Amino acid sequence: MSTLNLKKYFVAGFVALAAFSCSGNVHYEPDKDHHTKNGFKTKSDRSFIDWLSMRFKEGDYPSVSPEQAQTILAEADIKKINSSANVPRATWVGHATVLVQYKGINYLTDPHLTDFPGPSKMFAPERITPPALSFEELPKIDFVLISHNHYDHLDSRTVDMIGNSVKWYVPLGLKSWFLEQDIAAEKVIELDWWETDNFSENVKITFTPNIHWSRRTPWDENKSLWGSWSVQIGDFKSWFAGDTGYDEQLFKEIGKKQGPFDLAIIPIGTYGPRYFMLPMHVDPDQAVLIHKDVRSKKSIPVHWGTFQLSYEPFLEPPALLTEALKQNELHEDLFSSIKIGETVELKDFSE
């Protein structure tokens, strides 16, 4: 590991050790198991110091060549994206950002359209592959789903671009952050697990659990919630997993209560080293289990190929996904990898 990187980690570690939590949970409800008086309870028991120790042990992330990056890029079909979606469709913009469209409704998941996932380039890896769509190329967006507050999922610069033109659906405890970004209070819908909001007569949005954690600064760990999102537009049901570890009972409960889903958006990357990432990020094998647990008819793999945030080789996630599908005797079309910029249409869908 380079001397410069070591200095970065020492500085970050010192800040983390010097910081402390100074506020309680204003949303605390003692009858809810995932609530605590100071925040929210997580099963992802990895601290910043644990992460720092792991980085010292593992060294630099694997390098990625421009040739490797180019293999997963496709030119987005701007004309199609700006046309009416008579059947459900989804376009992978990059990382966890997906544009879902159906019957005049357009929504985004965890939009990130800028060059690095962090408050400063000094402490964040540069984007390897560009977003498939710029802000100017997006169609009119109706609402945005935010799974949690990590920088690769909640990008303040992208939030500034989108601003008050949409409704923002966010986890409990995160609305105050949006208000600080000058997003109007009426534009931010803050939900706890299993709570539902009717965006319109035909669109129902439910915040569902997952296995993760939150932190945006050294002193706000688990002060806001994290989770996944179920969206029903007419008879079309979709689900965005967010970032998550694996819990069979939990995902089967989501499938029972909210599924079956016509479309699921499931992460397959940021899983290495496994001894460290296991509680918070699924690998491709577990992603396939989630696909089955939530009863998804068609799934799109995301959360890989954009930022190098962990130690698995750049192109390994889709290769392992293909193997996992074979082992589970599932047809590859049910959960096949796609390129950034590619649009998937559910042509067989009918209400």
Residue pairs with C-beta under 8 A, 6 or more apart in sequence:
1 55
1 56
1 59
1 60
2 60
5 60
6 56
8 122
8 123
9 52
9 55
9 56
12 48
12 52
12 123
13 48
13 49
13 52
15 218
16 48
16 49
16 52
16 218
17 49
18 218
19 217
19 218
19 219
20 219
21 38
21 39
21 219
21 220
21 221
21 223
22 219
23 38
23 223
24 37
24 38
25 35
25 36
25 37
25 38
25 39
25 40
25 173
25 223
27 35
27 172
27 173
27 192
28 35
28 36
28 37
29 35
32 192
33 41
34 40
34 41
34 193
34 209
34 225
35 41
36 222
38 222
38 223
39 173
39 221
39 222
39 223
39 224
40 172
40 173
40 214
40 222
40 223
40 224
40 225
40 226
41 222
42 211
42 212
42 213
42 222
42 226
43 211
43 245
43 247
43 279
44 211
44 212
44 213
44 245
44 279
44 280
45 279
46 213
46 276
46 279
46 280
47 221
48 215
48 218
48 221
50 276
51 276
54 273
54 276
58 273
58 311
61 125
61 308
61 309
61 310
61 311
62 308
62 311
62 312
62 313
62 314
64 128
64 308
64 314
68 314
68 315
69 128
69 129
69 305
69 314
71 315
72 129
72 305
72 315
72 339
72 340
73 129
73 130
73 132
73 339
73 340
73 341
74 132
74 338
74 339
74 340
74 341
74 342
75 341
76 91
76 132
76 133
76 137
76 341
76 343
77 343
78 133
78 137
80 89
80 343
81 91
81 99
81 101
81 133
81 137
81 139
81 343
82 139
84 104
85 101
85 102
85 103
85 104
86 103
87 102
87 345
87 346
87 347
87 349
88 100
88 101
88 102
88 233
88 236
88 238
88 262
88 263
88 345
88 346
88 349
89 100
89 101
89 102
89 343
89 344
89 345
89 346
90 98
90 99
90 100
90 101
90 238
90 263
90 265
90 300
90 343
90 344
91 98
91 99
91 101
91 132
91 133
91 341
91 342
91 343
91 344
92 98
92 132
92 300
92 302
92 338
92 339
92 340
92 341
92 342
93 99
93 108
93 111
93 113
93 131
93 132
93 133
93 340
93 341
94 112
94 127
94 129
94 130
94 131
94 132
94 305
94 306
94 340
95 110
95 112
95 117
95 152
95 302
95 303
95 305
95 306
95 307
96 109
96 110
96 112
96 147
96 152
96 153
96 242
96 243
96 265
96 267
96 302
96 303
97 108
97 109
97 110
97 111
97 112
97 113
97 131
97 302
98 108
98 109
98 240
98 265
98 300
98 302
99 106
99 107
99 108
99 133
99 138
99 139
100 106
100 107
100 108
100 109
100 231
100 238
100 263
100 265
101 139
102 233
102 234
102 236
103 202
103 233
103 234
103 236
105 142
105 202
105 203
105 233
106 139
106 140
106 141
106 142
107 141
107 142
107 143
107 144
107 145
107 231
108 138
108 141
108 144
108 145
109 144
109 145
109 147
109 229
109 240
109 265
110 145
110 146
110 147
110 153
110 154
110 240
110 242
111 144
111 155
111 158
111 159
111 162
112 131
112 152
112 153
112 155
112 158
112 306
113 131
113 133
113 134
113 135
113 155
113 157
113 158
113 161
114 127
114 155
114 157
114 158
115 121
115 126
115 127
116 124
116 125
116 126
116 127
116 307
117 124
117 125
117 127
117 150
117 151
117 152
117 155
117 307
117 309
118 124
118 151
119 151
119 156
124 151
125 307
125 308
125 309
127 306
127 307
128 305
128 306
128 307
128 308
128 314
129 305
129 306
129 340
131 340
132 340
132 341
133 341
135 158
135 161
135 162
140 165
141 162
141 165
141 166
142 166
142 167
142 199
142 203
143 166
143 167
143 168
143 169
143 199
143 205
144 162
144 166
144 167
144 168
144 169
145 169
145 205
145 229
145 231
145 240
146 153
146 154
146 168
146 169
146 170
146 171
146 174
147 153
147 171
147 210
147 212
147 226
147 227
147 228
147 229
147 240
147 241
147 242
147 243
148 154
148 171
148 212
148 213
148 214
148 224
148 225
148 226
148 227
148 242
148 243
149 171
149 174
149 177
149 214
149 215
149 216
149 224
149 226
150 214
150 215
150 216
150 243
151 216
152 307
152 309
153 242
153 243
154 174
154 177
154 216
156 181
159 168
159 178
159 181
159 183
160 181
163 182
163 183
164 183
164 184
164 187
166 187
167 187
167 188
167 189
167 199
168 178
168 183
168 187
168 188
168 189
169 189
169 191
169 197
169 205
169 207
169 229
170 178
170 188
170 189
170 190
170 191
171 190
171 191
171 207
171 214
171 224
171 225
171 226
171 227
172 190
172 191
172 192
172 224
172 225
173 190
173 214
173 223
173 224
173 225
174 190
174 224
174 225
175 185
175 188
175 190
177 216
177 224
178 187
178 188
179 185
179 188
189 197
189 205
191 197
191 205
191 206
191 207
192 207
192 225
193 207
193 208
193 209
193 225
193 227
194 206
194 207
194 208
194 209
194 257
195 206
195 207
196 204
196 205
196 206
196 207
197 204
197 205
198 204
198 205
199 205
202 233
202 234
203 231
203 232
203 233
204 231
204 232
205 229
205 230
205 231
205 232
206 229
206 230
206 231
206 232
206 258
207 227
207 228
207 229
207 230
208 227
208 228
208 229
208 230
208 239
208 254
208 257
208 258
209 227
209 228
209 250
209 254
210 226
210 227
210 228
210 241
210 242
210 243
210 244
210 245
210 250
211 244
211 245
211 246
211 247
211 250
211 279
211 280
212 226
212 227
212 242
212 243
212 244
212 245
212 280
213 221
213 222
213 226
213 280
214 220
214 221
214 222
214 223
214 224
214 225
214 226
215 221
215 222
226 242
226 243
227 242
228 239
228 240
228 241
228 242
228 244
228 254
229 239
229 240
229 242
230 237
230 238
230 239
230 254
230 258
230 261
231 237
231 238
231 239
231 240
232 238
234 351
235 351
236 262
236 263
236 346
236 349
236 351
237 258
237 259
237 260
237 261
237 262
237 263
238 261
238 262
238 263
238 264
238 265
239 254
239 258
239 259
239 261
239 263
239 264
239 265
239 294
239 296
240 264
240 265
241 264
241 265
241 266
241 267
241 290
242 267
243 267
243 270
243 280
243 281
243 303
244 267
244 280
244 281
244 282
244 290
245 278
245 279
245 280
245 281
245 282
246 282
246 286
246 289
246 290
248 289
248 293
251 289
251 290
251 293
251 294
252 293
252 294
254 293
254 294
255 261
255 293
255 294
255 295
258 294
259 294
259 295
259 296
260 294
260 295
260 296
260 297
261 294
261 295
261 296
261 297
262 296
262 297
262 298
262 346
262 349
263 296
263 297
263 298
263 299
263 300
263 346
264 290
264 291
264 294
264 296
264 298
264 299
264 300
265 299
265 300
265 302
266 282
266 287
266 290
266 291
266 296
266 299
266 300
266 301
266 302
266 335
267 281
267 282
267 287
267 301
267 302
267 303
267 304
268 282
268 283
268 284
268 287
268 301
268 302
268 303
268 304
268 317
268 318
268 320
268 321
268 337
269 281
269 303
269 304
269 305
269 309
269 310
269 312
269 317
270 277
270 281
270 303
270 304
270 309
270 310
270 312
271 277
271 278
271 281
271 282
271 283
271 284
271 310
271 312
271 317
272 310
272 311
272 312
273 310
273 311
274 283
277 310
281 303
281 310
282 290
283 317
283 320
284 301
284 317
284 318
284 320
284 321
284 323
284 324
285 320
285 324
285 327
287 299
287 301
287 321
287 324
287 335
288 321
288 324
288 325
288 328
288 330
288 335
289 328
291 299
291 330
291 334
291 335
292 328
292 330
296 334
296 335
297 334
298 334
298 335
298 344
298 346
299 334
299 335
300 335
300 338
300 344
301 317
301 318
301 321
301 335
301 336
301 337
301 338
304 317
304 318
305 314
305 317
305 340
306 340
308 314
317 337
318 337
321 335
321 336
321 337
322 332
322 336
322 337
325 331
325 332
325 334
325 335
325 336
338 344
